[in-house]
Amino acid sequence: MVQTLSPHHGKALVGLEHGNPRPIKAEHLDGSATLREGQKTVIWEKQVPADKLAWWGYGFEDLPGGVKTAYADLVDSGGADIEADISIRITDSSGNVTKAQRELGDAGTLREMQSEDPSEREEMPAMDPHAEGHRKLQVVAVAETASDGSTIDPSASSCRFWHTQTV
């Protein structure tokens, strides 16, 4: 059964005091992945090292430094805006079996977030569950008709998504 990634409430996540926030920027996206209408396409992926834990997002409302926020202005290789639904997930080590996921929103809304004051952007607080060693963190796009067959141009795009990994 696939769990829903949700903001962590209550006691600190294991290792949070030793976790570092890590940004996912446009330059980290897979510019060779071809988006297909209605199909999940992995546009970023990281395997968690065997001796580490990782989770999506960073921070809590009452934590100094607060919560990290997200936005995405994704542009294809032809210069057009990518139209897709964007989600994050944790998978098994093969990347094929989803263990937990959360939809961040459609690309248009995430695009608008870039120009918003950071306090108005989509929040990416620390989320449960965490990923143990060998599992994968993935950012996935499901293209709409207008972006079917497109590839993301990382140099023309801009984004910030966040994950945390123990040190």
C-alpha positions as CSV (number, residue, x, y, z in Angstrom):
1,M,0.0,0.0,0.0
2,V,1.3,3.5,-0.9
3,Q,1.5,5.9,2.0
4,T,0.9,9.6,1.6
5,L,3.8,11.9,2.5
6,S,2.6,14.3,5.1
7,P,4.1,17.0,7.3
8,H,5.7,15.5,10.3
9,H,4.2,16.5,13.6
10,G,5.4,15.8,17.1
11,K,8.8,14.5,18.0
12,A,11.7,15.1,15.8
13,L,12.4,12.7,12.9
14,V,15.2,10.3,13.6
15,G,18.5,12.1,13.0
16,L,16.9,15.5,12.3
17,E,19.4,17.2,14.5
18,H,22.1,15.8,12.2
19,G,20.3,16.3,8.9
20,N,21.2,18.8,6.3
21,P,18.7,20.4,3.9
22,R,19.5,19.7,0.3
23,P,18.0,21.7,-2.6
24,I,17.0,20.2,-5.9
25,K,17.6,22.9,-8.5
26,A,16.8,23.0,-12.2
27,E,20.4,22.0,-13.0
28,H,19.8,18.7,-11.2
29,L,16.8,17.7,-13.3
30,D,17.1,15.0,-16.0
31,G,17.0,16.9,-19.3
32,S,16.9,13.7,-21.3
33,A,13.6,12.4,-19.8
34,T,10.8,12.6,-22.4
35,L,7.5,13.6,-20.8
36,R,4.4,11.6,-21.9
37,E,0.8,12.6,-21.5
38,G,-0.7,10.8,-18.5
39,Q,2.4,8.9,-17.7
40,K,4.7,9.3,-14.7
41,T,8.2,10.4,-15.8
42,V,11.0,10.6,-13.3
43,I,12.7,14.0,-13.7
44,W,15.0,13.8,-10.7
45,E,16.2,10.8,-8.6
46,K,18.6,10.1,-5.8
47,Q,19.3,6.8,-4.1
48,V,19.8,7.1,-0.3
49,P,23.2,5.8,0.8
50,A,23.1,2.5,2.8
51,D,24.2,4.2,6.0
52,K,21.9,7.2,5.8
53,L,18.2,8.2,6.2
54,A,16.5,10.8,4.0
55,W,13.1,12.5,3.9
56,W,11.3,15.0,1.8
57,G,11.3,18.6,2.9
58,Y,13.0,20.4,5.8
59,G,12.0,22.0,9.0
60,F,9.1,22.6,11.3
61,E,7.1,25.7,12.0
62,D,8.7,26.0,15.4
63,L,12.3,25.2,14.2
64,P,14.8,28.1,13.9
65,G,15.2,28.6,10.2
66,G,11.6,27.6,9.7
67,V,10.3,25.5,6.8
68,K,11.7,25.4,3.3
69,T,9.4,26.3,0.4
70,A,9.1,25.0,-3.2
71,Y,8.5,26.5,-6.7
72,A,9.1,25.3,-10.2
73,D,9.3,27.2,-13.5
74,L,9.9,24.3,-15.9
75,V,10.6,25.1,-19.6
76,D,11.0,22.6,-22.4
77,S,13.8,22.4,-25.0
78,G,11.7,24.5,-27.4
79,G,11.2,27.3,-24.9
80,A,7.6,26.5,-24.0
81,D,6.3,26.2,-20.4
82,I,6.0,22.6,-19.3
83,E,2.4,21.7,-18.4
84,A,2.4,18.8,-16.0
85,D,1.4,17.6,-12.5
86,I,4.5,17.4,-10.2
87,S,4.8,15.0,-7.4
88,I,7.5,13.6,-5.0
89,R,7.8,10.1,-3.9
90,I,9.9,7.5,-2.1
91,T,10.4,4.2,-3.9
92,D,12.1,0.9,-3.4
93,S,15.8,0.5,-4.6
94,S,14.7,-0.2,-8.1
95,G,12.7,3.0,-8.4
96,N,9.7,1.0,-9.6
97,V,7.6,0.4,-6.5
98,T,6.3,3.5,-4.8
99,K,6.3,3.4,-1.0
100,A,5.0,7.0,-0.3
101,Q,4.1,10.0,-2.4
102,R,2.6,13.5,-2.4
103,E,1.4,15.7,-5.2
104,L,3.0,19.2,-5.1
105,G,0.7,20.6,-7.7
106,D,0.4,21.5,-11.3
107,A,3.3,23.2,-13.1
108,G,1.4,26.4,-13.7
109,T,0.7,26.9,-10.0
110,L,4.3,26.0,-9.0
111,R,5.5,28.5,-11.7
112,E,3.5,31.3,-10.1
113,M,5.1,30.5,-6.8
114,Q,8.5,31.6,-8.1
115,S,7.4,35.2,-8.2
116,E,5.6,35.0,-4.8
117,D,7.0,36.2,-1.6
118,P,8.7,33.1,-0.1
119,S,6.2,33.2,2.8
120,E,3.5,32.6,0.2
121,R,5.1,29.6,-1.6
122,E,4.2,26.0,-1.2
123,E,5.8,24.7,2.0
124,M,8.0,21.6,2.0
125,P,8.3,20.8,5.8
126,A,9.9,17.6,6.9
127,M,7.6,14.8,5.9
128,D,6.8,11.3,7.1
129,P,7.7,8.6,6.3
130,H,11.5,8.8,5.9
131,A,13.5,6.7,3.4
132,E,16.0,4.2,4.6
133,G,19.2,3.3,2.9
134,H,19.0,2.1,-0.7
135,R,15.5,3.5,-1.3
136,K,15.1,6.3,-3.8
137,L,13.7,9.8,-3.7
138,Q,12.1,10.9,-6.9
139,V,10.5,14.0,-8.5
140,V,7.9,12.9,-11.0
141,A,6.0,14.8,-13.8
142,V,2.8,13.7,-15.4
143,A,2.5,15.7,-18.7
144,E,-0.6,17.3,-20.0
145,T,-1.4,17.1,-23.7
146,A,0.5,20.4,-24.5
147,S,3.8,18.9,-23.1
148,D,3.6,15.4,-24.5
149,G,6.9,14.5,-26.0
150,S,8.8,17.4,-24.4
151,T,12.0,17.3,-22.5
152,I,12.9,19.7,-19.7
153,D,15.6,22.3,-20.5
154,P,17.4,22.6,-17.1
155,S,19.3,25.7,-18.2
156,A,16.1,27.5,-19.1
157,S,14.2,26.3,-16.0
158,S,14.2,27.3,-12.4
159,C,13.1,25.3,-9.4
160,R,13.6,24.5,-5.7
161,F,12.4,21.3,-4.1
162,W,13.9,20.1,-0.8
163,H,15.0,16.9,0.9
164,T,17.1,16.2,4.0
165,Q,19.7,13.6,4.5
166,T,21.4,12.5,7.7
167,V,25.1,13.2,7.9
